[in-house]
Amino acid sequence: MVPTAFAALIAKDLKLFLSDRRAVILAFAMPVAIGSFFGMLFPGSRSTETQSRIPILVVDLDTSDISRAMTAALASDKNLSSESTSIEQARDRVRRGNAAVGIVIPQGFGDAAGRAFFSGGEKPQLQLLYDPSRGMELAMVRGLITQHVMESVSREVFTGERGRKVIDDTIRSLDSAAMPDDQKRLLRDMLESVQRFNAAGNTASTSRTPGITLPYDVREEAMTARQSTNYNGFAHSFAGMGLQFMLMGAINFAIEILVERQRGLWKRLRSAPISKLTLLGSKVGSGTVIGTLVMLVSFGFAILVWGVRIEGSVAGFIGVTIASAVMAASYGLLIAALGKTPNAARGASVLATLLMVMLGGAWVPTFVFPAWLQRVTLIMPTRWAVDGFDAMTWRGFGLSAALLPILVLLGFAAVFWLLALARFRWEEV
Amino acid sequence: MLEVQDLRKSFGTLVAVAGVSFQLEPGRILGLLGPNGAGKTTTVSMIAGLITPDRGDVRIDGQRLSGDTDPLKRRIGLVPQELALYDELTAFDNLRFFGSLYGLTRVELDRAIGTALGIVGLVERARDRVKAFSGGMKRRLNLAAGLLHDPDILLLDEPTVGVDPQSRNAIFDNLDELRRQGKALLYTTHYMEEAERLADRIVIIDHGRVIANDTLAGLTRVGPDVEPKDGRLTLESVFLAMTGRSLRD
């Protein structure tokens, strides 16, 4: 290997890269822009002030104590942005996508819910008008409604005026209820106990019990680098996007090799007294330098603007960065070896790259994938790179946690390199 | 100086070169002529080390050329048919890069770049990007890139394709000068008048074989199958008589 030739080949590639404004923008600005966007979409634990609330509309056709309590509870829920409106307005606004769900509380809901609470009679129906494109939000709203309805109805039936009436009515109608006698007796005992409890002074005008509530509180602790450190979604999104544009850069690099071949430049390179190893090695070298720069610039921005921190090993982070860049550059070389023309190579490799990036968890974390897919994605180098970056940033692990991802990435690089070497067309006519 | 001995090369079932031999001496220009697909470029590629011959040798001063890193390759300069230049780089940066591939030191490189640009008349444009050059200027720079390491043998594969008469004449003057300096030039072309103007000796190949190897005077002696053109024998009429008039696309 001729050291000056090797250095000259790398310097030439870097100079060409920097002279191409479009390539530079693609490599440095795009991961920053898209990483910021994805970071905002998947922020992790943020304060409730900045968390986006699900917009819902409430149509109260009942105006009972229970329905008013439900409306108030939904309005005070930190996960929801609730607004009362008419049923026509609710339909129109959900259809337009201005709200995720419209909740219609029908007339008589309070009474019916109170009766159904004890005797299992006919249950009233809450009507949900929902935007079919927002299925995840519908599921969340459904859970929150369950909580607020149970709290409101149970509070009212145990201590409210209407609740007393419901208990009286239920006791009177127990004889004709379709349930076994022993169950009737037990229910009568329970309802009469509630009557005595209310008669003892626990009325709406004094201290009201909270009704049935969730019987536990949750203390959440994010398992990040340190107890005081919050998960920063930008750490993951910038790792993913940095990696994606590293690979996109590798495609450009491959296409440049094919264009060099088309334009006769490869003939000139091959006519010089330099080895094949020097020629291909320099391509991996310059690709690695550019890929490393892309990742460092992206993370530099994330650190300065979005407060991302390398909570783990800095050496490990640099190791994962360089190993990822070597892998990406070798991948580019393989594309150049397999591609016949620049256009053909671009089409196939963009598709392959997007699949690698998507399955590697660069867009969304792999935990949202089905279990079988999570296992399958271990065959993707991108998965190891993303996991390595996560470990070194917000998870805060030490250098030892970076070693396996680094080794696996270098293993992928070696495979790509050997395949490229075997398939590269050396003969120039 | 350059000795090509029985070169052969096949691509699958296609025999591109089937035993080509010739010699080239210092201070001489050898014109390598042939119809499309005759095997000219494959022959040049084997001499330049871009293709490994199936059989036969390329020798320089008796030494056999072998392998990618053979130091003998430093004695050969290639000027490909394509404009093998980086458009985004300046003329100076292009030449500095190509010169670095031959292990020249910075001082040697600066001197060589100055000399090469001087030969092709582009000293004033050294710091301009190649993409701003005309076709003729690019052709001249293409030639300069092959001269940087001061090779003894220059392989020129159709170096005047697509240039205007002024640039073509400038290139001819450059080649005449290089011949005077004692360089050995192998020149492939489709233009018969170029071969007539430049070549000391002409090799015509067809179907991968040498069918003539003589001086211009020797080739244009009256022969039984050659039709004179405008009352005289030209290289073109000799060439057509030897290779036939059927299209070779």
Boltz contact constraints between the chains, C-beta under 6 A:
constraints:
  - contact:
      token1: [A, 2]
      token2: [B, 103]
      max_distance: 6.0
  - contact:
      token1: [A, 4]
      token2: [B, 100]
      max_distance: 6.0
  - contact:
      token1: [A, 4]
      token2: [B, 103]
      max_distance: 6.0
  - contact:
      token1: [A, 5]
      token2: [B, 101]
      max_distance: 6.0
  - contact:
      token1: [A, 8]
      token2: [B, 97]
      max_distance: 6.0
  - contact:
      token1: [A, 8]
      token2: [B, 100]
      max_distance: 6.0
  - contact:
      token1: [A, 12]
      token2: [B, 97]
      max_distance: 6.0
  - contact:
      token1: [A, 16]
      token2: [B, 88]
      max_distance: 6.0
  - contact:
      token1: [A, 19]
      token2: [B, 88]
      max_distance: 6.0
  - contact:
      token1: [A, 263]
      token2: [B, 82]
      max_distance: 6.0
  - contact:
      token1: [A, 264]
      token2: [B, 80]
      max_distance: 6.0
  - contact:
      token1: [A, 264]
      token2: [B, 82]
      max_distance: 6.0
  - contact:
      token1: [A, 264]
      token2: [B, 84]
      max_distance: 6.0
  - contact:
      token1: [A, 265]
      token2: [B, 84]
      max_distance: 6.0
  - contact:
      token1: [A, 267]
      token2: [B, 50]
      max_distance: 6.0
  - contact:
      token1: [A, 267]
      token2: [B, 80]
      max_distance: 6.0
  - contact:
      token1: [A, 268]
      token2: [B, 84]
      max_distance: 6.0
  - contact:
      token1: [A, 270]
      token2: [B, 50]
      max_distance: 6.0
  - contact:
      token1: [A, 271]
      token2: [B, 48]
      max_distance: 6.0
  - contact:
      token1: [A, 271]
      token2: [B, 49]
      max_distance: 6.0
  - contact:
      token1: [A, 271]
      token2: [B, 78]
      max_distance: 6.0
  - contact:
      token1: [A, 272]
      token2: [B, 101]
      max_distance: 6.0
  - contact:
      token1: [A, 273]
      token2: [B, 69]
      max_distance: 6.0
  - contact:
      token1: [A, 273]
      token2: [B, 73]
      max_distance: 6.0
  - contact:
      token1: [A, 273]
      token2: [B, 74]
      max_distance: 6.0
  - contact:
      token1: [A, 274]
      token2: [B, 101]
      max_distance: 6.0
  - contact:
      token1: [A, 275]
      token2: [B, 68]
      max_distance: 6.0
  - contact:
      token1: [A, 275]
      token2: [B, 69]
      max_distance: 6.0
  - contact:
      token1: [A, 427]
      token2: [B, 51]
      max_distance: 6.0
  - contact:
      token1: [A, 428]
      token2: [B, 50]
      max_distance: 6.0
  - contact:
      token1: [A, 429]
      token2: [B, 41]
      max_distance: 6.0
  - contact:
      token1: [A, 429]
      token2: [B, 42]
      max_distance: 6.0
  - contact:
      token1: [A, 429]
      token2: [B, 45]
      max_distance: 6.0
